Amino acid sequence: MITRREFVIGASSFALAPVLTLANNQSDLSYDDLVSQTYKHHQQLITKHSDILRELVRYGTMAANSHNTQPWKFKLTDHEIHILPDFSRRCPAVDPDDHHLYASLGCAAENILIAANAFGLHGDLIIQEEHESTIIISLDKSKEHTTSAYEAIPKRQCTRAPFNGKQVSSSVLNQIATYANSSDIDIHLLTTNKSKKVITDYVVEGNSIQMDDKAFVEELQDWIRFSEADALEFRDGLTYRSTGTPSVPNWIGNLLFKLMYRKNNENDKYREQIASSAGIIVFSCTNQTKPDWVNAGRAYQRFALLSTANGIRHSFINQPVEVPELRPQLANYLELGDKLPDLIIRFGYGDPTPRTLRRPIDQVLI
Ligand SMILES: Cc1cc2nc3c(=O)[nH]c(=O)nc-3n(C[C@H](O)[C@H](O)[C@H](O)COP(=O)(O)O)c2cc1C
């Protein structure tokens, strides 16, 4: 089940590792403190307009994002929130064209648009293609209202674990797909065993290719925060908790990663995870421009929020999109015509898993 960054080293293989755990926490706040501080609705009435915009940025940062690189910067004006790419956080090996990076910005934008309504604001979004495709959300007064998608923002997470095999009713799935839908994005729902098997084969083939790619593996490793100290200091990447591994000093983490991150283990996990899922959703678009990628991210985020509101969990399985030779093959299988798949997600019912962290707002505001 592992993708580069999203790897989960088998817990059993790590039986000895807790002995090596170093409590090297230099922050006053524990991991659990940071999680509760990050994933919450605003606790008190916010009336000052500039404070509301800041709070909306906080909602944006709760969004899904590739490798948890948090590849975004936010700029506030009187009535606008600008979302800019942070290219210092790009992942050239897995995402050479920045397609996941722009989808991640779309995820953040969607959270902001949905949360704005809860503060009596309505957001209009444009993408300035001439300026690195900066996303600009203009906010105007409107009627205050909340939705189940809004309620789900702090609860949404990617859970990289098997689900329980239970199916999702087609009426619930249709409702979620309708909410996620947008004119420029195609949505495919795959729920038969046959189609899940086809996607599994693509994921396993893609994962095998990626794991043979030194640049891919090194990049993944760079974004893993093996130690408690690094998790708390950087508050980004794949922290030891979110990957289901114990906290160890970096040198041990890197060594164990080299020893334990094995193709067969990872492929077996993917097989199990997909087989246990109720289905797979694929988001595709035609032009493969930055605005298209942003819109794919927005559509995913809507899917993820309404799924979460309905008690459905999800996790990305993007290898067939990330490995260039597999992408057109998958497009062909899905009969996408001139479109290409952008994001692939499995979904189902299951337990929550430990959360990832986010950087403080002051670090993402410019
Ligand atoms: C564009 C995009 C691509 C992603 N690709 C993968 C992936 O291939 N495998 C995976 O397990 N997670 C993937 N993720 C999920 C992120 O790793 C996850 O959102 C991030 O670690 C933050 O965790 P959270 O979503 O639980 O808050 C992707 C997310 C986005 C937005």
The ligand as an ORCA input file, in Angstrom:
! r2SCAN-3c Opt
* xyz 0 1
  C      -2.603     16.044     -4.603
  C      -2.412     15.041     -3.500
  C      -1.731     13.861     -3.746
  C      -1.601     12.910     -2.736
  N      -0.998     11.710     -3.012
  C      -0.981     10.745     -2.067
  C      -0.537      9.428     -2.374
  O      -0.140      9.120     -3.504
  N      -0.570      8.494     -1.392
  C      -1.033      8.765     -0.131
  O      -1.054      7.876      0.715
  N      -1.463     10.016      0.173
  C      -1.455     10.997     -0.746
  N      -1.953     12.228     -0.441
  C      -2.433     12.503      0.928
  C      -1.446     13.347      1.712
  O      -0.282     12.619      2.024
  C      -2.125     13.862      2.978
  O      -3.155     14.720      2.583
  C      -1.152     14.612      3.877
  O      -0.192     13.739      4.421
  C      -1.883     15.300      5.024
  O      -2.575     14.363      5.798
  P      -4.164     14.444      5.992
  O      -4.792     14.477      4.636
  O      -4.500     13.210      6.751
  O      -4.461     15.700      6.749
  C      -2.094     13.193     -1.440
  C      -2.759     14.394     -1.196
  C      -2.932     15.316     -2.225
  C      -3.705     16.583     -1.967
*
